[in-house]
Every structure is written in structure tokens, then in C-alpha cells.
Amino acid sequence: MTLARIFGVAHVPRATDAPDEAVLARVKAGDVDAYEILMRRYNRRLFRVTRSILRDGDAAQDAIQEAYVRAYTHLDEYRTPGNFGAWLTRIAINEALMRKRTDRRYTSLHAPVADDEEERPESTSSPTETPEDLAAGGELRRLIEKAVDRLPDGFRTVFVLRAVEQLSVDETAAYLDIPAATVKTRFHRARRLMQQALQGDVEAAGLKAFDFDGPRCDRLVAAVLTRLKNL
């Protein structure tokens, strides 16, 4: 059982099979509603990465909305052919970081991580609970999300992009504007911290975490479309 399976990454259905560039051509031609295709395609990735920075679901959704609007109003700056997903994700990351900077607890993703930030997270599970018990009650999913939230700032977003979104080392480095060697080091240490915190429970269940679909996805898409049509 892989972490990608646990976090619900595999085989994510797309709203349409049309490539990003084809959808963007429609949007640029004035079809605002076509932007919904791209939002539904990238909602989960943007939610996961912004939440990994802000550690708050509502704040992450606010950041995503602003990122979508910012991307839409700056589509002329996107050069095709390119990687729209990467471009959009960087905008969302920057938006989340700008919001994070208003918090005194902000720690830059680019700053060195102190050794004392690598302390073993305290266990969140009871020794009397089995993985089956946790999975049955949805508890393991909560434990996974809590363990991710408690990773140091420098490690958390790297872990989400590498383990959950399954981006490559080079992609993660480009998204976060940090060296590939830093990505490798932080991901290795983050995995070790997760393993210590969950004591092996992660590999024992196949639950989703930080999912973003259904009503939440619909509300965010509707809100962004309303804003775009009022520009």
C-alpha cells in the first residue's frame, strides 16, 4: 500500500480529457465557463498544497480562490506550450505564502530547518487500538492528517507534493524554488517523522486524506466563476 493510495491520488477522474492548452484556448476566447474544467482538474492539488502551508482548510480555500482569479487575470503572461498545472500551482503557493507571512509563526520554505524541528512527533494513537479499529471509525485518516500538519514547515509542503501529489524531485524543487538536494533531504526526513508518528499505521490502511470533492469543490468553482463574470 503506497502513500499515494492512502491519500487518494491514484486515478483521479478529470472533468474532461481535453488538454490544458485546448481548454485555455477556449477561456482566452471568452468562454469563462470553460475555466471550470481547469478548476475541477486542479482543485485537489491546490487545496493540498495551500493547506500544507496554512494548515487551515478555510484559509486554504480562500487562497485557492485568489489564485484562480489571479491566474485568470494574468493568462496573457502564461506562455504556451507550457505546464499550466505547474504555473497555477506556483501562483497558489505564492498566495498561501503571502497570507502566511502575516502570521508571526511563519517559517519560509526556503529557510534552513533547525535540527530541533526534527524532533519525533508524539504518537497520536492508543496502544490498544488496532489499524482495523482505526480504519473502521475513520480515525486513521484523522491521524494521518494530524501527523502531516505537525511536520515542520520546511518539510510539510515537500511531503505533500512528493508523497501525496506524487510530483518528482525536480518538479517539487521548481514549484517551491528550492534546490533538488533540499527536496530530497526534507522528504526523507519527513517520511521518517511520519513513520515515527504513525508507527506503521499508514501502510496498513487505504484511506483518503485532504480530499477535495463534492460540495466543497462545487462551492469553490461557483464562487470563482461568479467573481470572474463580474470582473
C-alpha positions in Angstrom: 0.0 0.0 0.0 1.6 3.3 -1.1 1.1 6.7 0.5 -0.4 7.9 -2.8 -3.1 5.3 -2.5 -3.7 6.2 1.1 -4.1 9.9 0.3 -6.4 9.1 -2.6 -4.2 10.2 -5.5 -4.5 7.3 -7.9 -6.8 7.5 -10.9 -8.3 10.9 -10.2 -11.1 11.5 -12.7 -10.9 14.6 -14.9 -13.9 16.7 -15.8 -12.8 16.3 -19.4 -10.0 14.7 -21.3 -9.2 17.9 -23.2 -5.6 19.0 -22.7 -5.0 22.1 -20.6 -3.9 24.1 -23.7 -7.1 23.4 -25.5 -9.2 24.4 -22.5 -7.1 27.6 -22.1 -7.7 28.5 -25.7 -11.5 28.4 -25.0 -11.0 30.5 -21.9 -8.9 33.1 -23.7 -11.5 33.2 -26.5 -14.1 34.4 -23.9 -15.6 31.1 -22.7 -15.4 31.8 -18.9 -17.4 28.7 -18.1 -14.6 26.6 -19.6 -12.4 27.7 -16.7 -14.4 25.4 -14.5 -12.7 22.4 -16.3 -9.3 23.6 -15.1 -10.5 24.4 -11.6 -12.0 20.9 -11.1 -8.9 19.4 -12.6 -6.5 21.2 -10.1 -8.7 21.8 -7.1 -7.4 18.9 -5.0 -3.7 19.7 -5.8 -4.1 23.3 -4.9 -6.1 22.5 -1.8 -3.5 20.1 -0.6 -0.5 22.4 -1.2 -2.1 25.5 0.2 -3.4 23.7 3.2 0.1 22.3 3.8 1.3 25.9 4.1 -1.6 27.4 6.0 -2.8 24.3 8.0 -6.3 25.5 7.8 -9.0 24.3 5.4 -10.9 27.6 5.2 -7.8 29.7 4.7 -6.6 27.3 2.0 -9.9 27.7 0.1 -9.6 31.5 0.3 -6.1 31.3 -1.1 -7.2 29.0 -3.9 -10.0 31.4 -4.9 -7.5 34.3 -5.1 -5.0 32.1 -7.0 -7.6 31.2 -9.6 -8.7 34.8 -10.1 -5.1 36.0 -10.2 -4.2 33.3 -12.8 -7.3 34.2 -14.9 -6.5 37.9 -14.9 -2.8 37.1 -15.9 -3.4 34.5 -18.5 -1.6 36.7 -21.0 1.6 36.1 -19.0 1.3 32.3 -19.4 3.4 31.1 -22.3 2.2 28.2 -24.4 3.1 25.5 -24.8 4.0 25.1 -21.2 3.0 23.4 -17.9 -0.2 25.1 -16.8 -0.5 23.0 -13.8 2.9 24.0 -12.5 2.3 27.6 -13.3 -1.1 27.6 -11.5 0.4 25.7 -8.5 3.2 28.3 -8.1 0.6 31.1 -8.1 -1.3 29.2 -5.4 1.8 28.6 -3.3 2.8 32.3 -3.6 -0.7 33.3 -2.5 -0.6 31.0 0.5 2.8 32.2 1.5 1.7 35.8 1.3 -1.1 35.0 3.7 1.2 33.0 5.9 3.6 36.0 6.2 1.0 37.9 8.2 1.3 35.2 10.9 4.2 35.6 13.3 4.7 31.8 13.2 5.6 32.0 9.5 8.7 30.0 8.6 9.9 30.3 5.0 10.0 27.2 2.8 13.4 28.5 1.7 14.9 28.9 5.1 17.2 26.2 6.7 15.3 24.0 9.0 16.8 23.8 12.5 17.8 20.5 14.0 15.3 20.9 16.9 12.4 21.0 14.3 13.1 17.3 13.6 12.1 16.0 17.0 9.9 13.0 16.9 6.2 13.9 16.9 4.4 12.4 19.8 2.2 9.4 19.0 -1.5 10.2 18.4 -2.8 6.6 18.6 -3.7 4.5 21.5 -1.7 1.3 22.1 -5.0 -0.6 22.5 -6.3 0.4 19.0 -5.5 -1.8 16.0 -5.2 -0.4 12.4 -8.5 -2.1 11.6 -10.3 -0.4 14.5 -8.9 3.0 13.4 -9.8 2.5 9.8 -13.4 1.4 10.7 -14.0 4.5 12.6 -12.3 6.9 10.2 -9.7 7.6 12.9 -6.7 6.7 10.9 -7.5 9.3 8.3 -7.6 11.9 11.1 -4.3 10.6 12.4 -2.6 10.9 9.0 -3.8 14.4 8.5 -2.8 15.4 12.0 0.7 13.9 11.5 1.1 15.8 8.3 0.0 19.0 9.9 2.6 18.6 12.7 5.5 18.3 10.3 7.9 21.3 10.4 7.0 24.0 7.8 10.1 23.2 5.7 9.1 19.6 5.4 5.3 19.6 5.2 4.8 21.0 1.7 7.6 19.0 0.3 6.0 15.9 1.8 2.6 16.7 0.3 3.9 17.4 -3.1 6.2 14.3 -3.2 4.2 11.7 -1.3 0.6 12.8 -1.9 0.7 14.5 -5.3 3.5 12.3 -6.5 5.5 15.1 -8.1 9.1 14.4 -9.0 12.0 15.8 -7.1 12.7 18.3 -9.9 9.0 19.3 -10.1 8.8 19.9 -6.4 12.0 21.9 -6.4 10.7 24.1 -9.2 7.3 24.6 -7.5 8.9 25.7 -4.3 12.0 27.3 -5.8 14.4 25.4 -3.6 17.3 23.1 -4.6 16.6 19.5 -5.6 19.0 18.3 -2.9 16.9 20.2 -0.3 13.8 18.4 -1.6 15.4 15.0 -1.2 16.7 15.7 2.3 13.4 17.2 3.6 11.3 14.4 2.0 13.5 11.7 3.5 13.2 13.3 7.0 9.5 14.0 6.6 8.9 10.3 5.8 10.9 9.3 8.9 8.9 11.6 11.1 5.6 10.3 9.6 6.7 6.7 10.2 7.6 7.5 13.8 4.4 9.4 14.4 2.1 6.8 13.0 4.1 3.7 14.0 3.4 1.9 10.7 -0.3 2.5 10.6 -0.1 4.5 7.4 0.9 1.4 5.3 -2.0 -0.6 6.9 -4.9 1.2 5.5 -6.2 2.7 2.3 -8.0 5.8 3.3 -8.1 9.2 1.6 -6.9 12.4 3.3 -7.2 16.0 2.4 -9.7 15.1 -0.3 -11.5 17.9 -2.1 -14.6 17.0 -4.0 -18.4 17.1 -3.7 -20.0 20.2 -2.2 -16.7 21.9 -1.3 -15.4 21.6 -4.8 -18.8 22.8 -6.2 -18.9 25.8 -3.9 -15.4 26.9 -4.8 -15.9 26.6 -8.5 -19.2 28.5 -8.3 -17.6 31.3 -6.3 -14.7 31.8 -8.7 -16.9 31.8 -11.8 -19.2 34.4 -10.2 -16.2 36.6 -9.4 -14.8 36.2 -12.9 -18.1 37.1 -14.6 -18.2 40.3 -12.5 -14.8 41.5 -13.5 
